Amino acid sequence: MEHYYVNQNAQTSGEHEVHTDKCIFLPDINNRIYLGYFTSCEEAIQAAKKLYSSVDGCYYCCPKCHKK
């Protein structure tokens, strides 16, 4: 299980990226929202979709959920 966060700032393509707490690209504490402690990035993506309509997993820490 991992702790997951979503970036409050959208990427240039419009998605808000989901990251684990161990990601080297984890957004600054002021630019992220804690999603919870999940067994998979898919669960974290579903939690992030409650906040933002367009979300994507980070290429580096959530490659299984990275779509774009």
PyMOL Python script that loads the backbone (N, CA, C, O; Angstrom):
from pymol import cmd

cmd.read_pdbstr("""\
ATOM      1  N   MET A   1       0.848  -1.188   0.000  1.00  0.00           N
ATOM      2  CA  MET A   1       0.000   0.000   0.000  1.00  0.00           C
ATOM      3  C   MET A   1       0.884   1.238   0.000  1.00  0.00           C
ATOM      4  O   MET A   1       2.004   1.233   0.511  1.00  0.00           O
ATOM      5  N   GLU A   2       0.351   2.280  -0.581  1.00  0.00           N
ATOM      6  CA  GLU A   2       1.089   3.549  -0.725  1.00  0.00           C
ATOM      7  C   GLU A   2       0.191   4.721  -0.339  1.00  0.00           C
ATOM      8  O   GLU A   2      -1.036   4.630  -0.381  1.00  0.00           O
ATOM      9  N   HIS A   3       0.827   5.807   0.033  1.00  0.00           N
ATOM     10  CA  HIS A   3       0.126   7.076   0.230  1.00  0.00           C
ATOM     11  C   HIS A   3       0.120   7.794  -1.123  1.00  0.00           C
ATOM     12  O   HIS A   3       1.148   7.867  -1.797  1.00  0.00           O
ATOM     13  N   TYR A   4      -1.036   8.319  -1.510  1.00  0.00           N
ATOM     14  CA  TYR A   4      -1.173   8.981  -2.810  1.00  0.00           C
ATOM     15  C   TYR A   4      -1.620  10.428  -2.647  1.00  0.00           C
ATOM     16  O   TYR A   4      -2.334  10.785  -1.709  1.00  0.00           O
ATOM     17  N   TYR A   5      -1.173  11.245  -3.596  1.00  0.00           N
ATOM     18  CA  TYR A   5      -1.503  12.670  -3.644  1.00  0.00           C
ATOM     19  C   TYR A   5      -1.875  13.037  -5.071  1.00  0.00           C
ATOM     20  O   TYR A   5      -1.470  12.365  -6.019  1.00  0.00           O
ATOM     21  N   VAL A   6      -2.647  14.105  -5.219  1.00  0.00           N
ATOM     22  CA  VAL A   6      -2.945  14.648  -6.540  1.00  0.00           C
ATOM     23  C   VAL A   6      -2.436  16.088  -6.587  1.00  0.00           C
ATOM     24  O   VAL A   6      -2.571  16.850  -5.630  1.00  0.00           O
ATOM     25  N   ASN A   7      -1.859  16.425  -7.709  1.00  0.00           N
ATOM     26  CA  ASN A   7      -1.352  17.772  -7.924  1.00  0.00           C
ATOM     27  C   ASN A   7      -2.529  18.717  -8.150  1.00  0.00           C
ATOM     28  O   ASN A   7      -3.380  18.451  -8.999  1.00  0.00           O
ATOM     29  N   GLN A   8      -2.585  19.808  -7.406  1.00  0.00           N
ATOM     30  CA  GLN A   8      -3.647  20.795  -7.578  1.00  0.00           C
ATOM     31  C   GLN A   8      -3.482  21.568  -8.879  1.00  0.00           C
ATOM     32  O   GLN A   8      -4.456  22.082  -9.428  1.00  0.00           O
ATOM     33  N   ASN A   9      -2.258  21.651  -9.370  1.00  0.00           N
ATOM     34  CA  ASN A   9      -1.991  22.358 -10.615  1.00  0.00           C
ATOM     35  C   ASN A   9      -2.062  21.375 -11.776  1.00  0.00           C
ATOM     36  O   ASN A   9      -1.376  20.353 -11.776  1.00  0.00           O
ATOM     37  N   ALA A  10      -2.881  21.683 -12.748  1.00  0.00           N
ATOM     38  CA  ALA A  10      -3.018  20.809 -13.913  1.00  0.00           C
ATOM     39  C   ALA A  10      -1.786  20.898 -14.808  1.00  0.00           C
ATOM     40  O   ALA A  10      -1.111  21.926 -14.864  1.00  0.00           O
ATOM     41  N   GLN A  11      -1.512  19.801 -15.501  1.00  0.00           N
ATOM     42  CA  GLN A  11      -0.457  19.786 -16.502  1.00  0.00           C
ATOM     43  C   GLN A  11      -0.890  20.676 -17.674  1.00  0.00           C
ATOM     44  O   GLN A  11      -2.051  21.079 -17.746  1.00  0.00           O
ATOM     45  N   THR A  12       0.020  20.978 -18.576  1.00  0.00           N
ATOM     46  CA  THR A  12      -0.344  21.806 -19.742  1.00  0.00           C
ATOM     47  C   THR A  12      -1.422  21.132 -20.584  1.00  0.00           C
ATOM     48  O   THR A  12      -2.167  21.804 -21.297  1.00  0.00           O
ATOM     49  N   SER A  13      -1.504  19.808 -20.504  1.00  0.00           N
ATOM     50  CA  SER A  13      -2.523  19.061 -21.250  1.00  0.00           C
ATOM     51  C   SER A  13      -3.857  18.989 -20.501  1.00  0.00           C
ATOM     52  O   SER A  13      -4.835  18.459 -21.028  1.00  0.00           O
ATOM     53  N   GLY A  14      -3.899  19.518 -19.277  1.00  0.00           N
ATOM     54  CA  GLY A  14      -5.153  19.627 -18.531  1.00  0.00           C
ATOM     55  C   GLY A  14      -5.369  18.631 -17.415  1.00  0.00           C
ATOM     56  O   GLY A  14      -6.291  18.806 -16.619  1.00  0.00           O
ATOM     57  N   GLU A  15      -4.547  17.578 -17.323  1.00  0.00           N
ATOM     58  CA  GLU A  15      -4.743  16.564 -16.288  1.00  0.00           C
ATOM     59  C   GLU A  15      -4.065  16.953 -14.979  1.00  0.00           C
ATOM     60  O   GLU A  15      -3.038  17.632 -14.953  1.00  0.00           O
ATOM     61  N   HIS A  16      -4.680  16.496 -13.905  1.00  0.00           N
ATOM     62  CA  HIS A  16      -4.085  16.617 -12.579  1.00  0.00           C
ATOM     63  C   HIS A  16      -3.425  15.272 -12.297  1.00  0.00           C
ATOM     64  O   HIS A  16      -4.097  14.241 -12.293  1.00  0.00           O
ATOM     65  N   GLU A  17      -2.118  15.275 -12.064  1.00  0.00           N
ATOM     66  CA  GLU A  17      -1.378  14.037 -11.895  1.00  0.00           C
ATOM     67  C   GLU A  17      -1.452  13.486 -10.485  1.00  0.00           C
ATOM     68  O   GLU A  17      -1.409  14.228  -9.503  1.00  0.00           O
ATOM     69  N   VAL A  18      -1.563  12.164 -10.405  1.00  0.00           N
ATOM     70  CA  VAL A  18      -1.556  11.429  -9.141  1.00  0.00           C
ATOM     71  C   VAL A  18      -0.145  10.894  -8.918  1.00  0.00           C
ATOM     72  O   VAL A  18       0.476  10.351  -9.832  1.00  0.00           O
ATOM     73  N   HIS A  19       0.356  11.056  -7.683  1.00  0.00           N
ATOM     74  CA  HIS A  19       1.706  10.633  -7.314  1.00  0.00           C
ATOM     75  C   HIS A  19       1.684   9.848  -6.006  1.00  0.00           C
ATOM     76  O   HIS A  19       0.778  10.003  -5.186  1.00  0.00           O
ATOM     77  N   THR A  20       2.699   9.003  -5.827  1.00  0.00           N
ATOM     78  CA  THR A  20       2.906   8.376  -4.524  1.00  0.00           C
ATOM     79  C   THR A  20       3.758   9.324  -3.678  1.00  0.00           C
ATOM     80  O   THR A  20       4.350  10.274  -4.191  1.00  0.00           O
ATOM     81  N   ASP A  21       3.808   9.051  -2.386  1.00  0.00           N
ATOM     82  CA  ASP A  21       4.603   9.907  -1.501  1.00  0.00           C
ATOM     83  C   ASP A  21       6.103   9.730  -1.712  1.00  0.00           C
ATOM     84  O   ASP A  21       6.887  10.537  -1.213  1.00  0.00           O
ATOM     85  N   LYS A  22       6.519   8.701  -2.435  1.00  0.00           N
ATOM     86  CA  LYS A  22       7.939   8.451  -2.689  1.00  0.00           C
ATOM     87  C   LYS A  22       8.416   8.998  -4.032  1.00  0.00           C
ATOM     88  O   LYS A  22       9.592   8.857  -4.368  1.00  0.00           O
ATOM     89  N   CYS A  23       7.537   9.609  -4.794  1.00  0.00           N
ATOM     90  CA  CYS A  23       7.868  10.082  -6.140  1.00  0.00           C
ATOM     91  C   CYS A  23       8.847  11.256  -6.103  1.00  0.00           C
ATOM     92  O   CYS A  23       8.724  12.160  -5.276  1.00  0.00           O
ATOM     93  N   ILE A  24       9.813  11.224  -7.007  1.00  0.00           N
ATOM     94  CA  ILE A  24      10.760  12.342  -7.090  1.00  0.00           C
ATOM     95  C   ILE A  24      10.098  13.590  -7.668  1.00  0.00           C
ATOM     96  O   ILE A  24      10.645  14.687  -7.558  1.00  0.00           O
ATOM     97  N   PHE A  25       8.916  13.430  -8.286  1.00  0.00           N
ATOM     98  CA  PHE A  25       8.188  14.561  -8.849  1.00  0.00           C
ATOM     99  C   PHE A  25       6.946  14.929  -8.022  1.00  0.00           C
ATOM    100  O   PHE A  25       6.045  15.606  -8.516  1.00  0.00           O
ATOM    101  N   LEU A  26       6.908  14.482  -6.775  1.00  0.00           N
ATOM    102  CA  LEU A  26       5.802  14.829  -5.889  1.00  0.00           C
ATOM    103  C   LEU A  26       5.714  16.351  -5.773  1.00  0.00           C
ATOM    104  O   LEU A  26       6.710  17.005  -5.461  1.00  0.00           O
ATOM    105  N   PRO A  27       4.544  16.914  -6.019  1.00  0.00           N
ATOM    106  CA  PRO A  27       4.407  18.368  -5.945  1.00  0.00           C
ATOM    107  C   PRO A  27       4.709  18.916  -4.547  1.00  0.00           C
ATOM    108  O   PRO A  27       4.617  18.202  -3.549  1.00  0.00           O
ATOM    109  N   ASP A  28       5.063  20.172  -4.505  1.00  0.00           N
ATOM    110  CA  ASP A  28       5.280  20.883  -3.246  1.00  0.00           C
ATOM    111  C   ASP A  28       4.061  20.702  -2.352  1.00  0.00           C
ATOM    112  O   ASP A  28       2.939  20.573  -2.843  1.00  0.00           O
ATOM    113  N   ILE A  29       4.276  20.693  -1.071  1.00  0.00           N
ATOM    114  CA  ILE A  29       3.194  20.479  -0.098  1.00  0.00           C
ATOM    115  C   ILE A  29       2.028  21.455  -0.291  1.00  0.00           C
ATOM    116  O   ILE A  29       0.884  21.115   0.011  1.00  0.00           O
ATOM    117  N   ASN A  30       2.306  22.654  -0.786  1.00  0.00           N
ATOM    118  CA  ASN A  30       1.253  23.659  -1.005  1.00  0.00           C
ATOM    119  C   ASN A  30       0.468  23.414  -2.290  1.00  0.00           C
ATOM    120  O   ASN A  30      -0.561  24.051  -2.518  1.00  0.00           O
ATOM    121  N   ASN A  31       0.944  22.496  -3.131  1.00  0.00           N
ATOM    122  CA  ASN A  31       0.303  22.243  -4.425  1.00  0.00           C
ATOM    123  C   ASN A  31      -0.238  20.831  -4.564  1.00  0.00           C
ATOM    124  O   ASN A  31      -0.464  20.365  -5.681  1.00  0.00           O
ATOM    125  N   ARG A  32      -0.449  20.146  -3.452  1.00  0.00           N
ATOM    126  CA  ARG A  32      -0.950  18.779  -3.536  1.00  0.00           C
ATOM    127  C   ARG A  32      -2.048  18.540  -2.514  1.00  0.00           C
ATOM    128  O   ARG A  32      -2.142  19.223  -1.494  1.00  0.00           O
ATOM    129  N   ILE A  33      -2.872  17.550  -2.820  1.00  0.00           N
ATOM    130  CA  ILE A  33      -3.961  17.138  -1.942  1.00  0.00           C
ATOM    131  C   ILE A  33      -3.756  15.661  -1.628  1.00  0.00           C
ATOM    132  O   ILE A  33      -3.556  14.853  -2.535  1.00  0.00           O
ATOM    133  N   TYR A  34      -3.805  15.312  -0.361  1.00  0.00           N
ATOM    134  CA  TYR A  34      -3.676  13.925   0.061  1.00  0.00           C
ATOM    135  C   TYR A  34      -4.939  13.165  -0.318  1.00  0.00           C
ATOM    136  O   TYR A  34      -6.046  13.580   0.021  1.00  0.00           O
ATOM    137  N   LEU A  35      -4.770  12.054  -1.020  1.00  0.00           N
ATOM    138  CA  LEU A  35      -5.905  11.242  -1.445  1.00  0.00           C
ATOM    139  C   LEU A  35      -6.187  10.087  -0.494  1.00  0.00           C
ATOM    140  O   LEU A  35      -7.340   9.713  -0.278  1.00  0.00           O
ATOM    141  N   GLY A  36      -5.123   9.527   0.071  1.00  0.00           N
ATOM    142  CA  GLY A  36      -5.309   8.414   0.986  1.00  0.00           C
ATOM    143  C   GLY A  36      -4.254   7.347   0.814  1.00  0.00           C
ATOM    144  O   GLY A  36      -3.293   7.507   0.060  1.00  0.00           O
ATOM    145  N   TYR A  37      -4.454   6.251   1.532  1.00  0.00           N
ATOM    146  CA  TYR A  37      -3.546   5.106   1.561  1.00  0.00           C
ATOM    147  C   TYR A  37      -4.246   3.983   0.807  1.00  0.00           C
ATOM    148  O   TYR A  37      -5.219   3.415   1.303  1.00  0.00           O
ATOM    149  N   PHE A  38      -3.757   3.657  -0.392  1.00  0.00           N
ATOM    150  CA  PHE A  38      -4.437   2.707  -1.265  1.00  0.00           C
ATOM    151  C   PHE A  38      -3.533   1.544  -1.663  1.00  0.00           C
ATOM    152  O   PHE A  38      -2.308   1.639  -1.592  1.00  0.00           O
ATOM    153  N   THR A  39      -4.154   0.453  -2.079  1.00  0.00           N
ATOM    154  CA  THR A  39      -3.419  -0.719  -2.540  1.00  0.00           C
ATOM    155  C   THR A  39      -3.003  -0.605  -3.999  1.00  0.00           C
ATOM    156  O   THR A  39      -2.144  -1.360  -4.454  1.00  0.00           O
ATOM    157  N   SER A  40      -3.604   0.339  -4.749  1.00  0.00           N
ATOM    158  CA  SER A  40      -3.268   0.476  -6.164  1.00  0.00           C
ATOM    159  C   SER A  40      -3.460   1.913  -6.635  1.00  0.00           C
ATOM    160  O   SER A  40      -4.181   2.703  -6.026  1.00  0.00           O
ATOM    161  N   CYS A  41      -2.791   2.221  -7.737  1.00  0.00           N
ATOM    162  CA  CYS A  41      -2.950   3.555  -8.321  1.00  0.00           C
ATOM    163  C   CYS A  41      -4.359   3.731  -8.881  1.00  0.00           C
ATOM    164  O   CYS A  41      -4.864   4.852  -8.939  1.00  0.00           O
ATOM    165  N   GLU A  42      -4.997   2.633  -9.294  1.00  0.00           N
ATOM    166  CA  GLU A  42      -6.364   2.738  -9.805  1.00  0.00           C
ATOM    167  C   GLU A  42      -7.315   3.279  -8.739  1.00  0.00           C
ATOM    168  O   GLU A  42      -8.192   4.091  -9.031  1.00  0.00           O
ATOM    169  N   GLU A  43      -7.132   2.826  -7.516  1.00  0.00           N
ATOM    170  CA  GLU A  43      -7.966   3.342  -6.413  1.00  0.00           C
ATOM    171  C   GLU A  43      -7.693   4.825  -6.189  1.00  0.00           C
ATOM    172  O   GLU A  43      -8.618   5.602  -5.951  1.00  0.00           O
ATOM    173  N   ALA A  44      -6.435   5.214  -6.266  1.00  0.00           N
ATOM    174  CA  ALA A  44      -6.069   6.623  -6.085  1.00  0.00           C
ATOM    175  C   ALA A  44      -6.641   7.483  -7.209  1.00  0.00           C
ATOM    176  O   ALA A  44      -7.100   8.599  -6.967  1.00  0.00           O
ATOM    177  N   ILE A  45      -6.613   6.971  -8.425  1.00  0.00           N
ATOM    178  CA  ILE A  45      -7.185   7.698  -9.569  1.00  0.00           C
ATOM    179  C   ILE A  45      -8.678   7.927  -9.337  1.00  0.00           C
ATOM    180  O   ILE A  45      -9.181   9.022  -9.591  1.00  0.00           O
ATOM    181  N   GLN A  46      -9.384   6.914  -8.860  1.00  0.00           N
ATOM    182  CA  GLN A  46     -10.819   7.060  -8.587  1.00  0.00           C
ATOM    183  C   GLN A  46     -11.071   8.125  -7.521  1.00  0.00           C
ATOM    184  O   GLN A  46     -12.022   8.899  -7.628  1.00  0.00           O
ATOM    185  N   ALA A  47     -10.226   8.164  -6.497  1.00  0.00           N
ATOM    186  CA  ALA A  47     -10.363   9.186  -5.457  1.00  0.00           C
ATOM    187  C   ALA A  47     -10.093  10.573  -6.032  1.00  0.00           C
ATOM    188  O   ALA A  47     -10.787  11.530  -5.688  1.00  0.00           O
ATOM    189  N   ALA A  48      -9.101  10.688  -6.897  1.00  0.00           N
ATOM    190  CA  ALA A  48      -8.770  11.985  -7.508  1.00  0.00           C
ATOM    191  C   ALA A  48      -9.886  12.464  -8.430  1.00  0.00           C
ATOM    192  O   ALA A  48     -10.106  13.668  -8.568  1.00  0.00           O
ATOM    193  N   LYS A  49     -10.592  11.524  -9.062  1.00  0.00           N
ATOM    194  CA  LYS A  49     -11.690  11.897  -9.965  1.00  0.00           C
ATOM    195  C   LYS A  49     -12.877  12.481  -9.216  1.00  0.00           C
ATOM    196  O   LYS A  49     -13.757  13.087  -9.828  1.00  0.00           O
ATOM    197  N   LYS A  50     -12.913  12.309  -7.906  1.00  0.00           N
ATOM    198  CA  LYS A  50     -13.952  12.956  -7.099  1.00  0.00           C
ATOM    199  C   LYS A  50     -13.651  14.448  -6.955  1.00  0.00           C
ATOM    200  O   LYS A  50     -14.541  15.240  -6.647  1.00  0.00           O
ATOM    201  N   LEU A  51     -12.381  14.827  -7.182  1.00  0.00           N
ATOM    202  CA  LEU A  51     -11.960  16.224  -7.071  1.00  0.00           C
ATOM    203  C   LEU A  51     -11.802  16.906  -8.428  1.00  0.00           C
ATOM    204  O   LEU A  51     -12.122  18.085  -8.581  1.00  0.00           O
ATOM    205  N   TYR A  52     -11.310  16.161  -9.399  1.00  0.00           N
ATOM    206  CA  TYR A  52     -11.011  16.708 -10.726  1.00  0.00           C
ATOM    207  C   TYR A  52     -11.536  15.754 -11.791  1.00  0.00           C
ATOM    208  O   TYR A  52     -11.447  14.536 -11.639  1.00  0.00           O
ATOM    209  N   SER A  53     -12.078  16.304 -12.862  1.00  0.00           N
ATOM    210  CA  SER A  53     -12.623  15.455 -13.926  1.00  0.00           C
ATOM    211  C   SER A  53     -11.540  14.828 -14.788  1.00  0.00           C
ATOM    212  O   SER A  53     -11.744  13.756 -15.358  1.00  0.00           O
ATOM    213  N   SER A  54     -10.398  15.481 -14.888  1.00  0.00           N
ATOM    214  CA  SER A  54      -9.320  14.979 -15.730  1.00  0.00           C
ATOM    215  C   SER A  54      -8.086  14.680 -14.875  1.00  0.00           C
ATOM    216  O   SER A  54      -7.418  15.594 -14.392  1.00  0.00           O
ATOM    217  N   VAL A  55      -7.796  13.402 -14.697  1.00  0.00           N
ATOM    218  CA  VAL A  55      -6.641  12.983 -13.887  1.00  0.00           C
ATOM    219  C   VAL A  55      -5.838  11.929 -14.641  1.00  0.00           C
ATOM    220  O   VAL A  55      -6.352  11.260 -15.538  1.00  0.00           O
ATOM    221  N   ASP A  56      -4.588  11.795 -14.267  1.00  0.00           N
ATOM    222  CA  ASP A  56      -3.695  10.820 -14.883  1.00  0.00           C
ATOM    223  C   ASP A  56      -2.664  10.406 -13.844  1.00  0.00           C
ATOM    224  O   ASP A  56      -2.337  11.179 -12.944  1.00  0.00           O
ATOM    225  N   GLY A  57      -2.159   9.203 -13.968  1.00  0.00           N
ATOM    226  CA  GLY A  57      -1.096   8.744 -13.085  1.00  0.00           C
ATOM    227  C   GLY A  57       0.242   9.270 -13.559  1.00  0.00           C
ATOM    228  O   GLY A  57       0.458   9.442 -14.759  1.00  0.00           O
ATOM    229  N   CYS A  58       1.124   9.521 -12.640  1.00  0.00           N
ATOM    230  CA  CYS A  58       2.473   9.980 -12.961  1.00  0.00           C
ATOM    231  C   CYS A  58       3.213   8.898 -13.750  1.00  0.00           C
ATOM    232  O   CYS A  58       3.138   7.717 -13.411  1.00  0.00           O
ATOM    233  N   TYR A  59       3.914   9.296 -14.782  1.00  0.00           N
ATOM    234  CA  TYR A  59       4.698   8.381 -15.623  1.00  0.00           C
ATOM    235  C   TYR A  59       5.743   7.631 -14.807  1.00  0.00           C
ATOM    236  O   TYR A  59       6.042   6.473 -15.098  1.00  0.00           O
ATOM    237  N   TYR A  60       6.298   8.280 -13.791  1.00  0.00           N
ATOM    238  CA  TYR A  60       7.405   7.711 -13.020  1.00  0.00           C
ATOM    239  C   TYR A  60       6.974   6.848 -11.843  1.00  0.00           C
ATOM    240  O   TYR A  60       7.522   5.764 -11.646  1.00  0.00           O
ATOM    241  N   CYS A  61       6.015   7.301 -11.065  1.00  0.00           N
ATOM    242  CA  CYS A  61       5.641   6.545  -9.863  1.00  0.00           C
ATOM    243  C   CYS A  61       4.344   5.750 -10.019  1.00  0.00           C
ATOM    244  O   CYS A  61       4.070   4.856  -9.219  1.00  0.00           O
ATOM    245  N   CYS A  62       3.550   6.064 -11.032  1.00  0.00           N
ATOM    246  CA  CYS A  62       2.288   5.354 -11.282  1.00  0.00           C
ATOM    247  C   CYS A  62       2.182   4.958 -12.761  1.00  0.00           C
ATOM    248  O   CYS A  62       1.170   5.248 -13.400  1.00  0.00           O
ATOM    249  N   PRO A  63       3.203   4.304 -13.309  1.00  0.00           N
ATOM    250  CA  PRO A  63       3.197   4.006 -14.743  1.00  0.00           C
ATOM    251  C   PRO A  63       2.010   3.161 -15.191  1.00  0.00           C
ATOM    252  O   PRO A  63       1.549   3.286 -16.326  1.00  0.00           O
ATOM    253  N   LYS A  64       1.519   2.313 -14.314  1.00  0.00           N
ATOM    254  CA  LYS A  64       0.362   1.471 -14.643  1.00  0.00           C
ATOM    255  C   LYS A  64      -0.886   2.323 -14.911  1.00  0.00           C
ATOM    256  O   LYS A  64      -1.770   1.916 -15.665  1.00  0.00           O
ATOM    257  N   CYS A  65      -0.950   3.503 -14.290  1.00  0.00           N
ATOM    258  CA  CYS A  65      -2.112   4.387 -14.439  1.00  0.00           C
ATOM    259  C   CYS A  65      -1.825   5.602 -15.323  1.00  0.00           C
ATOM    260  O   CYS A  65      -2.663   6.494 -15.450  1.00  0.00           O
ATOM    261  N   HIS A  66      -0.666   5.629 -15.916  1.00  0.00           N
ATOM    262  CA  HIS A  66      -0.312   6.752 -16.798  1.00  0.00           C
ATOM    263  C   HIS A  66      -0.897   6.484 -18.190  1.00  0.00           C
ATOM    264  O   HIS A  66      -0.610   5.456 -18.804  1.00  0.00           O
ATOM    265  N   LYS A  67      -1.712   7.408 -18.675  1.00  0.00           N
ATOM    266  CA  LYS A  67      -2.388   7.218 -19.957  1.00  0.00           C
ATOM    267  C   LYS A  67      -1.863   8.139 -21.055  1.00  0.00           C
ATOM    268  O   LYS A  67      -1.864   7.766 -22.228  1.00  0.00           O
ATOM    269  N   LYS A  68      -1.418   9.334 -20.686  1.00  0.00           N
ATOM    270  CA  LYS A  68      -1.035  10.310 -21.731  1.00  0.00           C
ATOM    271  C   LYS A  68       0.427  10.598 -21.719  1.00  0.00           C
ATOM    272  O   LYS A  68       0.907  11.391 -22.529  1.00  0.00           O
TER     273      LYS A  68
END
""", "prot")
cmd.dss("prot")
cmd.show_as("cartoon", "prot")
cmd.util.cbc("prot")
cmd.orient("prot")
